[in-house]
């Protein structure tokens, strides 16, 4: 079954990485679904949280989607609490288009913290060394992008547009869920969203 998804993200790297991530998560619990993505909308985080901006963007996304359809929104939490801002944005999304299933995730503190959460699964990728110890409490680290650049050494720096989709495709999601509560939330939110779009029929007795 084909499911049409529109993504709202804040960075150029996420435009490619987030569809890859959603497709990987979907294959773990609903391999029969075929996700079809509209071109993701990129909106700056500070702009997106302003009154009316999220709602306007959702309307633009919905126009591109055939049914069955849904909207997935992912931004960095930065210094906000994901458990507070996330539900607020989800409530706004549902109020803007109650007829379209939506999901909201805030990466704590940023998307790249998810890479640090499962860094041992990314050794040798994108200039990372062949051995890396795990990071305790990766979501407490400020500047995850800069930390990745330091790990890559002198040869290069971390690039969102080049590295984010590659690392997303190699990320061990089970390890990331264990060490990053916000990634675990992302996994569960994607499952909830897809289930809302395509509820499974009840088993016959």
KETOR-928935 format. One record per residue: residue number from 1; z negated, x negated, y of N, C-alpha, C, O in turn. Coordinates in steps of 0.001 Angstrom, whole numbers. Layout:
N
<NUM; <Z; X; Y>; <Z; X; Y>; <Z; X; Y>; <Z; X; Y>>;
...
END
This chain:
205
<1; <0; -842; -1195>; <0; 0; 0>; <0; -874; 1241>; <-711; -1878; 1306>>;
<2; <801; -489; 2227>; <890; -1250; 3474>; <-139; -725; 4472>; <-264; 482; 4680>>;
<3; <-878; -1660; 5088>; <-1823; -1342; 6146>; <-1400; -2099; 7392>; <-1198; -3312; 7342>>;
<4; <-1263; -1396; 8507>; <-837; -2000; 9765>; <-2056; -2326; 10627>; <-2872; -1455; 10929>>;
<5; <-2159; -3582; 11009>; <-3324; -4029; 11771>; <-2905; -4653; 13090>; <-1938; -5411; 13161>>;
<6; <-3652; -4317; 14127>; <-3516; -4966; 15414>; <-4757; -5777; 15702>; <-5871; -5278; 15549>>;
<7; <-4585; -7023; 16117>; <-5716; -7915; 16386>; <-5818; -8215; 17878>; <-4813; -8429; 18555>>;
<8; <-7031; -8226; 18365>; <-7313; -8634; 19740>; <-8179; -9877; 19664>; <-9274; -9844; 19103>>;
<9; <-7689; -10977; 20229>; <-8376; -12260; 20152>; <-8385; -12894; 21538>; <-7769; -12381; 22471>>;
<10; <-9097; -14025; 21660>; <-9187; -14643; 22982>; <-8476; -15977; 23098>; <-8291; -16463; 24214>>;
<11; <-8068; -16593; 21996>; <-7458; -17911; 22057>; <-6103; -17961; 21382>; <-5785; -17114; 20548>>;
<12; <-5299; -18963; 21745>; <-3990; -19128; 21123>; <-4125; -19435; 19636>; <-3328; -18955; 18830>>;
<13; <-5120; -20226; 19270>; <-5313; -20554; 17871>; <-5618; -19347; 17024>; <-5126; -19231; 15902>>;
<14; <-6433; -18434; 17555>; <-6801; -17234; 16805>; <-5613; -16303; 16563>; <-5635; -15513; 15619>>;
<15; <-4580; -16385; 17400>; <-3423; -15519; 17206>; <-2790; -15740; 15836>; <-2214; -14819; 15255>>;
<16; <-2899; -16955; 15326>; <-2360; -17260; 14000>; <-3455; -17293; 12940>; <-3222; -16926; 11788>>;
<17; <-4649; -17733; 13331>; <-5719; -17924; 12349>; <-6330; -16606; 11896>; <-6641; -16450; 10715>>;
<18; <-6508; -15653; 12809>; <-7203; -14413; 12453>; <-6404; -13579; 11451>; <-7000; -13093; 10490>>;
<19; <-5089; -13385; 11616>; <-4350; -12688; 10559>; <-4460; -13386; 9208>; <-4581; -12722; 8178>>;
<20; <-4421; -14719; 9200>; <-4588; -15465; 7955>; <-5954; -15188; 7336>; <-6067; -14991; 6126>>;
<21; <-6986; -15173; 8169>; <-8336; -14931; 7680>; <-8459; -13523; 7100>; <-9008; -13346; 6012>>;
<22; <-7958; -12535; 7809>; <-8048; -11156; 7329>; <-7305; -10975; 6008>; <-7781; -10279; 5111>>;
<23; <-6141; -11603; 5894>; <-5381; -11500; 4651>; <-6137; -12137; 3492>; <-6133; -11605; 2382>>;
<24; <-6789; -13276; 3743>; <-7560; -13935; 2686>; <-8741; -13081; 2243>; <-9015; -12962; 1049>>;
<25; <-9434; -12492; 3205>; <-10577; -11647; 2856>; <-10110; -10428; 2064>; <-10740; -10042; 1079>>;
<26; <-9019; -9832; 2493>; <-8533; -8621; 1832>; <-8181; -8871; 372>; <-8412; -8009; -477>>;
<27; <-7629; -10029; 76>; <-7224; -10300; -1307>; <-8423; -10376; -2244>; <-8259; -10234; -3455>>;
<28; <-9617; -10596; -1716>; <-10787; -10725; -2575>; <-11296; -9379; -3081>; <-11911; -9316; -4145>>;
<29; <-11053; -8313; -2344>; <-11584; -7026; -2796>; <-10524; -5923; -2853>; <-10769; -4862; -3427>>;
<30; <-9357; -6162; -2268>; <-8302; -5143; -2300>; <-6943; -5828; -2383>; <-6146; -5720; -1451>>;
<31; <-6661; -6533; -3486>; <-5397; -7268; -3583>; <-4170; -6366; -3576>; <-3051; -6836; -3367>>;
<32; <-4377; -5072; -3803>; <-3237; -4152; -3804>; <-2741; -3838; -2394>; <-1637; -3320; -2225>>;
<33; <-3554; -4150; -1380>; <-3159; -3869; -1>; <-2217; -4951; 523>; <-2405; -6138; 255>>;
<34; <-1226; -4533; 1257>; <-330; -5457; 1952>; <-575; -5291; 3448>; <-249; -4255; 4028>>;
<35; <-1152; -6318; 4064>; <-1460; -6233; 5483>; <-241; -6619; 6306>; <378; -7659; 6082>>;
<36; <90; -5761; 7257>; <1199; -6022; 8162>; <624; -6103; 9577>; <10; -5155; 10065>>;
<37; <833; -7250; 10227>; <211; -7500; 11522>; <1216; -7378; 12657>; <2304; -7952; 12610>>;
<38; <832; -6622; 13674>; <1562; -6675; 14931>; <1217; -7988; 15629>; <221; -8629; 15293>>;
<39; <2025; -8382; 16585>; <1725; -9594; 17339>; <345; -9467; 17976>; <125; -8556; 18775>>;
<40; <-605; -10374; 17639>; <-1956; -10249; 18200>; <-1964; -10315; 19727>; <-1190; -11049; 20340>>;
<41; <-2850; -9536; 20315>; <-3047; -9560; 21764>; <-4082; -10626; 22104>; <-5170; -10647; 21529>>;
<42; <-3745; -11498; 23025>; <-4685; -12516; 23488>; <-5208; -12107; 24860>; <-4445; -11962; 25816>>;
<43; <-6522; -11924; 24938>; <-7168; -11539; 26190>; <-8389; -12429; 26379>; <-9185; -12590; 25453>>;
<44; <-8545; -13002; 27551>; <-9694; -13842; 27824>; <-11000; -13090; 27595>; <-11120; -11915; 27942>>;
<45; <-11965; -13770; 27013>; <-13226; -13120; 26662>; <-13892; -12474; 27864>; <-14296; -11313; 27797>>;
<46; <-14012; -13210; 28965>; <-14698; -12677; 30142>; <-13982; -11447; 30704>; <-14617; -10556; 31267>>;
<47; <-12678; -11407; 30549>; <-11911; -10250; 31001>; <-12087; -9079; 30044>; <-12196; -7930; 30470>>;
<48; <-12114; -9377; 28751>; <-12143; -8318; 27742>; <-13418; -7492; 27809>; <-13384; -6284; 27576>>;
<49; <-14544; -8127; 28125>; <-15820; -7404; 28111>; <-16023; -6564; 29374>; <-16980; -5793; 29448>>;
<50; <-15149; -6699; 30357>; <-15282; -5908; 31586>; <-14981; -4442; 31313>; <-14167; -4130; 30444>>;
<51; <-15623; -3547; 32038>; <-15368; -2113; 31837>; <-13892; -1775; 31987>; <-13256; -2154; 32971>>;
<52; <-13361; -1070; 31016>; <-11993; -611; 31069>; <-10971; -1544; 30461>; <-9895; -1095; 30065>>;
<53; <-11275; -2844; 30374>; <-10268; -3788; 29892>; <-10065; -3688; 28388>; <-8931; -3700; 27909>>;
<54; <-11149; -3589; 27653>; <-11027; -3423; 26204>; <-10269; -2132; 25887>; <-9395; -2111; 25021>>;
<55; <-10608; -1080; 26585>; <-9963; 199; 26363>; <-8459; 136; 26659>; <-7647; 692; 25920>>;
<56; <-8109; -540; 27736>; <-6688; -675; 28099>; <-5943; -1469; 27032>; <-4829; -1112; 26646>>;
<57; <-6559; -2540; 26562>; <-5912; -3373; 25546>; <-5734; -2619; 24239>; <-4701; -2744; 23581>>;
<58; <-6733; -1839; 23863>; <-6630; -1048; 22630>; <-5450; -90; 22710>; <-4721; 67; 21730>>;
<59; <-5249; 544; 23840>; <-4123; 1457; 23986>; <-2799; 723; 23795>; <-1878; 1252; 23173>>;
<60; <-2706; -487; 24326>; <-1485; -1266; 24166>; <-1257; -1633; 22707>; <-125; -1608; 22224>>;
<61; <-2330; -1971; 22012>; <-2214; -2353; 20600>; <-1782; -1163; 19759>; <-897; -1283; 18912>>;
<62; <-2405; -21; 19991>; <-2136; 1156; 19165>; <-667; 1567; 19256>; <-101; 2052; 18277>>;
<63; <-53; 1380; 20408>; <1349; 1760; 20569>; <2271; 993; 19627>; <3371; 1454; 19322>>;
<64; <1830; -171; 19168>; <2663; -1000; 18306>; <2471; -698; 16818>; <3199; -1232; 15982>>;
<65; <1516; 140; 16489>; <1119; 297; 15096>; <1564; 1624; 14509>; <1385; 2682; 15113>>;
<66; <2144; 1549; 13329>; <2398; 2738; 12542>; <1152; 3051; 11708>; <283; 2197; 11534>>;
<67; <1076; 4252; 11207>; <-20; 4612; 10315>; <357; 4243; 8881>; <1535; 4235; 8524>>;
<68; <-655; 3936; 8060>; <-2082; 3806; 8369>; <-2337; 2539; 9174>; <-1682; 1518; 8966>>;
<69; <-3287; 2613; 10088>; <-3452; 1529; 11042>; <-4915; 1310; 11389>; <-5766; 2172; 11169>>;
<70; <-5179; 138; 11935>; <-6518; -195; 12390>; <-6466; -1341; 13379>; <-5452; -2027; 13506>>;
<71; <-7573; -1540; 14077>; <-7679; -2589; 15095>; <-8846; -3489; 14755>; <-9937; -3017; 14435>>;
<72; <-8611; -4791; 14826>; <-9670; -5773; 14581>; <-9811; -6651; 15816>; <-8835; -7223; 16304>>;
<73; <-11035; -6749; 16312>; <-11319; -7508; 17533>; <-12254; -8653; 17186>; <-13316; -8439; 16601>>;
<74; <-11863; -9868; 17546>; <-12710; -11035; 17293>; <-12752; -11916; 18529>; <-11716; -12357; 19026>>;
<75; <-13965; -12170; 19025>; <-14173; -13088; 20144>; <-15361; -13973; 19839>; <-16140; -13688; 18929>>;
<76; <-15503; -15048; 20600>; <-16669; -15915; 20473>; <-17868; -15271; 21159>; <-17741; -14647; 22212>>;
<77; <-19028; -15434; 20544>; <-20245; -14901; 21151>; <-20673; -15728; 22356>; <-21272; -15201; 23293>>;
<78; <-20365; -17034; 22332>; <-20863; -17949; 23358>; <-22389; -17828; 23422>; <-23062; -18070; 22421>>;
<79; <-22941; -17461; 24572>; <-24395; -17358; 24689>; <-24918; -15934; 24514>; <-26116; -15694; 24660>>;
<80; <-24039; -14997; 24205>; <-24475; -13622; 23966>; <-24969; -13458; 22537>; <-24602; -14225; 21647>>;
<81; <-25791; -12465; 22332>; <-26272; -12149; 20993>; <-25240; -11275; 20297>; <-24960; -10175; 20775>>;
<82; <-24656; -11730; 19171>; <-23653; -10908; 18490>; <-24184; -9547; 18065>; <-23440; -8567; 18046>>;
<83; <-25471; -9480; 17724>; <-26046; -8221; 17254>; <-26187; -7197; 18370>; <-26410; -6016; 18101>>;
<84; <-26060; -7630; 19614>; <-26132; -6702; 20751>; <-24741; -6395; 21294>; <-24352; -5233; 21413>>;
<85; <-23991; -7457; 21626>; <-22674; -7249; 22231>; <-21691; -6657; 21232>; <-20862; -5830; 21612>>;
<86; <-21760; -7055; 19973>; <-20831; -6542; 18967>; <-20857; -5026; 18857>; <-19809; -4394; 18987>>;
<87; <-22023; -4415; 18621>; <-22081; -2953; 18548>; <-21658; -2259; 19842>; <-21097; -1164; 19804>>;
<88; <-21926; -2892; 20985>; <-21499; -2305; 22251>; <-19973; -2232; 22337>; <-19416; -1213; 22744>>;
<89; <-19309; -3314; 21952>; <-17849; -3325; 21986>; <-17265; -2367; 20951>; <-16256; -1709; 21206>>;
<90; <-17902; -2291; 19785>; <-17415; -1375; 18753>; <-17524; 76; 19227>; <-16619; 878; 18996>>;
<91; <-18632; 407; 19889>; <-18802; 1764; 20405>; <-17725; 2087; 21437>; <-17202; 3201; 21458>>;
<92; <-17392; 1128; 22288>; <-16347; 1339; 23290>; <-14987; 1523; 22629>; <-14190; 2363; 23046>>;
<93; <-14730; 717; 21581>; <-13452; 833; 20873>; <-13321; 2202; 20215>; <-12260; 2824; 20269>>;
<94; <-14387; 2663; 19605>; <-14351; 3967; 18935>; <-14208; 5099; 19936>; <-13538; 6094; 19661>>;
<95; <-14832; 4955; 21091>; <-14715; 5992; 22107>; <-13306; 6021; 22699>; <-12777; 7085; 23019>>;
<96; <-12703; 4829; 22840>; <-11353; 4765; 23411>; <-10331; 5417; 22501>; <-9468; 6161; 22968>>;
<97; <-10419; 5143; 21187>; <-9487; 5731; 20234>; <-10235; 6123; 18965>; <-10200; 5393; 17974>>;
<98; <-10907; 7264; 18989>; <-11663; 7691; 17805>; <-10779; 7984; 16599>; <-11266; 8086; 15473>>;
<99; <-9481; 8120; 16839>; <-8554; 8419; 15749>; <-8063; 7172; 15019>; <-7361; 7283; 14014>>;
<100; <-8421; 5995; 15507>; <-7965; 4739; 14910>; <-9181; 3920; 14479>; <-10066; 3652; 15291>>;
<101; <-9227; 3528; 13223>; <-10335; 2712; 12731>; <-10348; 1358; 13434>; <-9299; 754; 13659>>;
<102; <-11534; 894; 13775>; <-11644; -383; 14478>; <-12806; -1191; 13935>; <-13764; -644; 13388>>;
<103; <-12706; -2502; 14094>; <-13763; -3413; 13699>; <-13936; -4485; 14751>; <-12965; -4915; 15374>>;
<104; <-15169; -4919; 14953>; <-15477; -5926; 15971>; <-16360; -7000; 15353>; <-17331; -6699; 14659>>;
<105; <-16011; -8254; 15613>; <-16819; -9385; 15146>; <-16950; -10386; 16275>; <-15978; -10681; 16972>>;
<106; <-18161; -10909; 16456>; <-18399; -12013; 17380>; <-18788; -13243; 16574>; <-19793; -13235; 15864>>;
<107; <-17989; -14303; 16685>; <-18310; -15557; 16007>; <-19438; -16245; 16775>; <-19334; -16451; 17984>>;
<108; <-20483; -16589; 16093>; <-21658; -17183; 16730>; <-21688; -18693; 16460>; <-21816; -19099; 15305>>;
<109; <-21579; -19500; 17457>; <-21301; -19267; 18866>; <-19797; -19223; 19117>; <-19337; -18613; 20082>>;
<110; <-19041; -19872; 18242>; <-17598; -19868; 18380>; <-16951; -19932; 17006>; <-17599; -20267; 16014>>;
<111; <-15678; -19611; 16963>; <-14942; -19554; 15698>; <-15107; -20844; 14908>; <-15272; -20811; 13688>>;
<112; <-15063; -21985; 15598>; <-15105; -23272; 14920>; <-16439; -23543; 14232>; <-16520; -24417; 13369>>;
<113; <-17488; -22803; 14603>; <-18760; -22948; 13894>; <-18616; -22529; 12435>; <-19358; -23006; 11576>>;
<114; <-17676; -21648; 12154>; <-17428; -21253; 10762>; <-16876; -22421; 9956>; <-17160; -22535; 8764>>;
<115; <-16097; -23284; 10584>; <-15614; -24480; 9890>; <-16785; -25417; 9566>; <-16856; -25989; 8478>>;
<116; <-17690; -25558; 10520>; <-18856; -26418; 10278>; <-19722; -25840; 9161>; <-20367; -26586; 8424>>;
<117; <-19737; -24525; 9038>; <-20566; -23877; 8021>; <-20106; -24217; 6607>; <-20910; -24212; 5675>>;
<118; <-18834; -24508; 6448>; <-18299; -24857; 5127>; <-17487; -26149; 5222>; <-16414; -26260; 4629>>;
<119; <-18003; -27118; 5969>; <-17249; -28332; 6269>; <-16887; -29102; 5007>; <-15866; -29789; 4971>>;
<120; <-17722; -28994; 3965>; <-17432; -29739; 2739>; <-16159; -29257; 2062>; <-15576; -29987; 1261>>;
<121; <-15717; -28043; 2368>; <-14471; -27538; 1788>; <-13251; -27975; 2586>; <-12123; -27705; 2175>>;
<122; <-13452; -28642; 3715>; <-12357; -29018; 4600>; <-12120; -30520; 4653>; <-11338; -30991; 5479>>;
<123; <-12783; -31277; 3786>; <-12623; -32735; 3800>; <-11158; -33097; 3574>; <-10477; -32511; 2733>>;
<124; <-10693; -34076; 4347>; <-9320; -34538; 4227>; <-8296; -33696; 4950>; <-7114; -34040; 4962>>;
<125; <-8719; -32599; 5554>; <-7799; -31711; 6267>; <-7770; -32044; 7760>; <-8813; -32287; 8367>>;
<126; <-6591; -32052; 8335>; <-6434; -32190; 9802>; <-7164; -33404; 10361>; <-7744; -33340; 11445>>;
<127; <-7136; -34495; 9633>; <-7762; -35719; 10116>; <-9240; -35848; 9829>; <-9849; -36846; 10213>>;
<128; <-9840; -34876; 9168>; <-11243; -34985; 8799>; <-11407; -36012; 7680>; <-10512; -36147; 6846>>;
<129; <-12523; -36737; 7639>; <-12724; -37749; 6606>; <-12850; -37142; 5216>; <-12988; -35928; 5066>>;
<130; <-12801; -37995; 4209>; <-12804; -37532; 2817>; <-14195; -37155; 2323>; <-14330; -36540; 1266>>;
<131; <-15223; -37516; 3072>; <-16590; -37133; 2713>; <-17317; -36663; 3965>; <-17304; -37333; 4997>>;
<132; <-17952; -35500; 3854>; <-18702; -34947; 4980>; <-19944; -34241; 4452>; <-19846; -33437; 3526>>;
<133; <-21109; -34527; 5024>; <-22312; -33803; 4611>; <-22326; -32415; 5226>; <-21730; -32215; 6284>>;
<134; <-22986; -31451; 4601>; <-23068; -30104; 5184>; <-23889; -30108; 6466>; <-24765; -30951; 6659>>;
<135; <-23590; -29159; 7329>; <-24328; -29001; 8577>; <-25429; -27959; 8397>; <-25137; -26825; 8016>>;
<136; <-26683; -28313; 8660>; <-27719; -27284; 8655>; <-27616; -26427; 9908>; <-27424; -26943; 11009>>;
<137; <-27745; -25115; 9734>; <-27731; -24166; 10848>; <-26547; -24404; 11794>; <-26753; -24702; 12970>>;
<138; <-25323; -24279; 11300>; <-24145; -24591; 12134>; <-23993; -23686; 13350>; <-23376; -24087; 14336>>;
<139; <-24543; -22474; 13303>; <-24375; -21569; 14436>; <-25257; -21943; 15627>; <-25125; -21364; 16705>>;
<140; <-26142; -22897; 15437>; <-26971; -23358; 16551>; <-26296; -24472; 17342>; <-26790; -24875; 18395>>;
<141; <-25172; -24969; 16842>; <-24498; -26108; 17460>; <-23652; -25640; 18642>; <-22801; -24761; 18502>>;
<142; <-23895; -26229; 19785>; <-23051; -25972; 20947>; <-21872; -26945; 20920>; <-22043; -28130; 20635>>;
<143; <-20707; -26450; 21212>; <-19541; -27324; 21236>; <-19033; -27673; 19849>; <-18870; -28849; 19525>>;
<144; <-18778; -26650; 19016>; <-18276; -26905; 17665>; <-16901; -27567; 17706>; <-16592; -28398; 16852>>;
<145; <-16077; -27211; 18683>; <-14764; -27854; 18800>; <-14925; -29348; 19041>; <-14234; -30162; 18427>>;
<146; <-15842; -29705; 19938>; <-16067; -31109; 20228>; <-16649; -31832; 19008>; <-16336; -33000; 18777>>;
<147; <-17482; -31155; 18238>; <-18043; -31766; 17034>; <-16937; -32060; 16017>; <-16945; -33111; 15375>>;
<148; <-15998; -31142; 15875>; <-14877; -31379; 14975>; <-14038; -32560; 15451>; <-13583; -33365; 14639>>;
<149; <-13834; -32665; 16745>; <-13068; -33791; 17286>; <-13755; -35113; 16967>; <-13091; -36086; 16611>>;
<150; <-15067; -35156; 17090>; <-15786; -36394; 16782>; <-15673; -36735; 15298>; <-15576; -37906; 14928>>;
<151; <-15686; -35720; 14462>; <-15551; -35962; 13023>; <-14158; -36494; 12677>; <-14002; -37269; 11733>>;
<152; <-13163; -36082; 13433>; <-11798; -36532; 13162>; <-11596; -37985; 13554>; <-10618; -38600; 13128>>;
<153; <-12496; -38553; 14358>; <-12410; -39965; 14702>; <-11508; -40231; 15885>; <-11209; -39333; 16673>>;
<154; <-11080; -41469; 16001>; <-10316; -41891; 17174>; <-8846; -41532; 17104>; <-8157; -41558; 18124>>;
<155; <-8354; -41201; 15933>; <-6912; -41000; 15779>; <-6414; -39736; 16472>; <-5255; -39670; 16882>>;
<156; <-7291; -38718; 16608>; <-6842; -37453; 17179>; <-8041; -36623; 17587>; <-9183; -36963; 17277>>;
<157; <-7772; -35529; 18288>; <-8797; -34564; 18650>; <-8460; -33219; 18021>; <-7305; -32944; 17696>>;
<158; <-9460; -32404; 17856>; <-9245; -31074; 17316>; <-8352; -30264; 18248>; <-8550; -30260; 19463>>;
<159; <-7363; -29576; 17665>; <-6438; -28734; 18423>; <-6488; -27326; 17877>; <-6208; -27110; 16698>>;
<160; <-6839; -26362; 18712>; <-6866; -24969; 18264>; <-5510; -24524; 17734>; <-5426; -23918; 16665>>;
<161; <-4454; -24821; 18474>; <-3139; -24309; 18106>; <-2606; -24967; 16838>; <-1853; -24336; 16096>>;
<162; <-2976; -26215; 16570>; <-2465; -26918; 15394>; <-3393; -26797; 14186>; <-2927; -26666; 13055>>;
<163; <-4688; -26841; 14421>; <-5641; -27004; 13321>; <-6314; -25715; 12865>; <-6739; -25611; 11715>>;
<164; <-6413; -24743; 13747>; <-7237; -23578; 13431>; <-6702; -22799; 12232>; <-7475; -22408; 11358>>;
<165; <-5413; -22574; 12180>; <-4855; -21803; 11065>; <-4892; -22611; 9772>; <-5087; -22043; 8697>>;
<166; <-4708; -23933; 9859>; <-4766; -24777; 8655>; <-6173; -24770; 8066>; <-6341; -24587; 6861>>;
<167; <-7175; -24968; 8904>; <-8555; -24988; 8419>; <-8979; -23607; 7924>; <-9746; -23494; 6968>>;
<168; <-8478; -22559; 8577>; <-8784; -21202; 8116>; <-8241; -20960; 6717>; <-8890; -20311; 5898>>;
<169; <-7055; -21478; 6446>; <-6435; -21266; 5136>; <-7147; -22034; 4033>; <-7042; -21668; 2862>>;
<170; <-7879; -23104; 4391>; <-8563; -23932; 3393>; <-10059; -23656; 3307>; <-10719; -24126; 2380>>;
<171; <-10597; -22912; 4243>; <-12038; -22664; 4321>; <-12551; -21995; 3052>; <-11976; -21008; 2592>>;
<172; <-13630; -22528; 2488>; <-14296; -21877; 1359>; <-15152; -20748; 1930>; <-16203; -20993; 2522>>;
<173; <-14703; -19535; 1750>; <-15359; -18407; 2392>; <-16722; -18110; 1783>; <-17609; -17614; 2479>>;
<174; <-16907; -18401; 509>; <-18210; -18178; -114>; <-19262; -19089; 497>; <-20381; -18657; 772>>;
<175; <-18903; -20351; 709>; <-19843; -21285; 1344>; <-20096; -20871; 2788>; <-21235; -20896; 3255>>;
<176; <-19038; -20492; 3490>; <-19197; -20082; 4885>; <-20106; -18867; 4994>; <-20907; -18788; 5925>>;
<177; <-20008; -17936; 4084>; <-20875; -16753; 4116>; <-22340; -17132; 3891>; <-23238; -16511; 4459>>;
<178; <-22574; -18126; 3082>; <-23947; -18545; 2802>; <-24612; -19179; 4015>; <-25811; -19004; 4233>>;
<179; <-23827; -19923; 4811>; <-24412; -20725; 5883>; <-24175; -20173; 7280>; <-24711; -20700; 8255>>;
<180; <-23379; -19118; 7384>; <-23082; -18548; 8699>; <-23236; -17039; 8646>; <-22364; -16362; 8102>>;
<181; <-24319; -16485; 9193>; <-24481; -15029; 9203>; <-23338; -14297; 9904>; <-22975; -13190; 9505>>;
<182; <-22770; -14906; 10943>; <-21691; -14202; 11643>; <-20403; -14203; 10820>; <-19596; -13280; 10939>>;
<183; <-20200; -15227; 9988>; <-19035; -15183; 9113>; <-19237; -14152; 8006>; <-18303; -13445; 7627>>;
<184; <-20446; -14073; 7498>; <-20750; -13042; 6511>; <-20517; -11660; 7115>; <-19996; -10763; 6453>>;
<185; <-20907; -11498; 8376>; <-20655; -10242; 9077>; <-19150; -9985; 9181>; <-18701; -8851; 9011>>;
<186; <-18381; -11021; 9458>; <-16935; -10871; 9551>; <-16365; -10386; 8225>; <-15554; -9461; 8199>>;
<187; <-16780; -10998; 7136>; <-16285; -10601; 5807>; <-16595; -9132; 5547>; <-15736; -8382; 5085>>;
<188; <-17826; -8724; 5846>; <-18228; -7344; 5592>; <-17533; -6368; 6537>; <-17221; -5241; 6150>>;
<189; <-17291; -6797; 7770>; <-16636; -5917; 8734>; <-15169; -5689; 8376>; <-14651; -4583; 8535>>;
<190; <-14508; -6728; 7896>; <-13124; -6562; 7455>; <-13063; -5595; 6282>; <-12189; -4729; 6229>>;
<191; <-13986; -5740; 5348>; <-14006; -4821; 4205>; <-14276; -3389; 4668>; <-13641; -2450; 4189>>;
<192; <-15214; -3225; 5594>; <-15514; -1879; 6099>; <-14308; -1285; 6795>; <-14001; -109; 6603>>;
<193; <-13619; -2080; 7601>; <-12466; -1598; 8344>; <-11355; -1158; 7392>; <-10801; -70; 7550>>;
<194; <-11029; -1984; 6419>; <-9943; -1648; 5509>; <-10301; -449; 4638>; <-9433; 355; 4298>>;
<195; <-11568; -328; 4280>; <-12008; 830; 3515>; <-11903; 2105; 4346>; <-11565; 3169; 3827>>;
<196; <-12197; 1987; 5644>; <-12081; 3145; 6535>; <-10624; 3581; 6682>; <-10332; 4772; 6785>>;
<197; <-9712; 2605; 6690>; <-8296; 2934; 6826>; <-7744; 3525; 5532>; <-6981; 4491; 5555>>;
<198; <-8134; 2939; 4414>; <-7616; 3339; 3110>; <-8767; 3580; 2141>; <-8996; 2764; 1248>>;
<199; <-9489; 4672; 2297>; <-10596; 4923; 1365>; <-10067; 5116; -57>; <-9049; 5772; -280>>;
<200; <-10781; 4532; -998>; <-10375; 4659; -2385>; <-10723; 6054; -2905>; <-11803; 6568; -2613>>;
<201; <-9836; 6660; -3659>; <-10153; 7983; -4183>; <-11296; 7906; -5170>; <-11438; 6896; -5859>>;
<202; <-12125; 8951; -5262>; <-13233; 8929; -6199>; <-12728; 8890; -7633>; <-11698; 9481; -7957>>;
<203; <-13469; 8181; -8493>; <-13103; 8100; -9895>; <-13338; 9450; -10569>; <-14351; 10111; -10339>>;
<204; <-12382; 9840; -11402>; <-12539; 11086; -12133>; <-13567; 10930; -13227>; <-13652; 9876; -13857>>;
<205; <-14349; 11967; -13460>; <-15400; 11889; -14468>; <-14823; 12202; -15847>; <-15551; 12189; -16839>>;
END
